[in-house]
Amino acid sequence: MNIPTINIADIIKKKESISQTIPFIDWNNEDMSKYSSAKSKGFTDDDNDFLVGDSGGFLMKMNFIVKDTWRFRETATFYEEHKLYTTLIPDTIITY
């Protein structure tokens, strides 16, 4: 039986590489237990998807997998070309 050896330096290097290439990976791996749930702060959150951060803002729990990411390509291309996420004026309140 051929058992592969594990090199700790390679694992650390790979972790650093992952942190640099996958957006939000460090945030996703952060211990979120220090934050209160939105529901415990009096907000309606039936699915328990949100936490309240230190500044009072909402943090969304990333306990899901995103599929069909090709659908985001148009938005990503727009951002790469224009360095903007939208053509709307910043801080504009939109009502439909």
Backbone torsions as a table, in degrees:
resi	resn	phi	psi	omega
1	MET	NA	131.6	-179.4
2	ASN	-97.8	108.1	-179.5
3	ILE	-101.4	121.3	-179.1
4	PRO	-70.1	147.0	175.8
5	THR	-89.1	153.1	-179.0
6	ILE	-111.5	125.5	178.5
7	ASN	-103.9	114.8	-177.9
8	ILE	-58.1	-39.3	179.7
9	ALA	-59.9	-38.5	178.1
10	ASP	-66.7	-37.5	178.7
11	ILE	-65.1	-45.1	179.3
12	ILE	-63.2	-43.5	179.3
13	LYS	-62.0	-42.8	179.6
14	LYS	-63.9	-41.9	178.9
15	LYS	-61.2	-43.2	178.4
16	GLU	-63.6	-39.8	178.7
17	SER	-64.2	-42.6	179.3
18	ILE	-62.9	-43.1	-180.0
19	SER	-60.2	-31.3	-178.0
20	GLN	-84.6	-20.6	-174.1
21	THR	-109.5	-20.2	-178.3
22	ILE	-107.4	112.3	179.5
23	PRO	-58.7	140.0	174.2
24	PHE	70.1	5.8	-175.9
25	ILE	-63.8	-39.6	179.0
26	ASP	-67.0	-42.3	178.4
27	TRP	-63.8	-41.5	-179.1
28	ASN	-64.7	-33.0	-178.2
29	ASN	-88.8	-3.3	179.9
30	GLU	-65.9	146.6	176.2
31	ASP	-74.6	109.4	-176.2
32	MET	-91.9	4.5	-175.9
33	SER	-66.7	-16.5	179.7
34	LYS	-77.0	-13.8	-178.4
35	TYR	-94.8	146.7	177.3
36	SER	-82.9	150.1	175.8
37	SER	-73.0	152.1	178.9
38	ALA	-62.0	-37.8	-178.9
39	LYS	-62.8	-39.0	-179.7
40	SER	-69.9	-16.6	177.9
41	LYS	-94.9	5.8	175.9
42	GLY	97.5	4.1	178.9
43	PHE	-89.7	151.9	175.7
44	THR	-79.5	119.1	179.9
45	ASP	-151.7	76.1	-174.1
46	ASP	-59.5	-30.6	-178.0
47	ASP	-95.6	1.8	179.9
48	ASN	55.2	47.9	-177.1
49	ASP	-93.3	-13.8	-171.8
50	PHE	-124.3	149.3	173.3
51	LEU	-118.2	163.3	176.2
52	VAL	-110.0	122.0	-177.3
53	GLY	-77.4	177.3	-178.3
54	ASP	-59.6	-32.1	-178.2
55	SER	-88.7	-0.9	-179.6
56	GLY	95.0	-2.3	178.1
57	GLY	-82.6	165.0	-178.4
58	PHE	-89.6	141.3	173.4
59	LEU	-117.9	128.2	179.0
60	MET	-89.8	131.5	176.2
61	LYS	-68.6	134.5	-179.2
62	MET	-100.9	59.1	-177.5
63	ASN	-103.9	45.0	-179.3
64	PHE	-147.5	167.1	178.7
65	ILE	-113.7	133.8	178.2
66	VAL	-92.8	124.6	178.9
67	LYS	-110.3	165.4	177.8
68	ASP	55.5	47.5	-177.0
69	THR	-66.9	-12.3	176.6
70	TRP	-59.3	-22.4	179.6
71	ARG	-66.6	-21.0	-179.8
72	PHE	-86.1	-4.3	-173.9
73	ARG	-59.2	-42.3	-179.2
74	GLU	-60.9	-43.3	178.7
75	THR	-65.8	-43.4	179.6
76	ALA	-62.9	-42.1	178.9
77	THR	-64.0	-42.6	178.4
78	PHE	-59.8	-45.3	180.0
79	TYR	-64.2	-42.9	179.6
80	GLU	-60.3	-37.8	-177.9
81	GLU	-79.1	-36.9	-171.1
82	HIS	-114.3	-10.2	-176.2
83	LYS	57.4	31.8	176.9
84	LEU	-137.9	151.2	176.3
85	TYR	-89.7	-19.6	-176.3
86	THR	-154.0	164.2	176.2
87	THR	-88.9	-2.3	-180.0
88	LEU	-71.1	152.1	177.7
89	ILE	-69.4	132.7	179.7
90	PRO	-54.0	145.0	178.9
91	ASP	65.4	17.1	176.6
92	THR	-78.6	133.3	175.4
93	ILE	-89.2	122.3	-177.4
94	ILE	-104.2	129.5	173.5
95	THR	-124.1	137.1	-179.7
96	TYR	-109.6	NA	NA
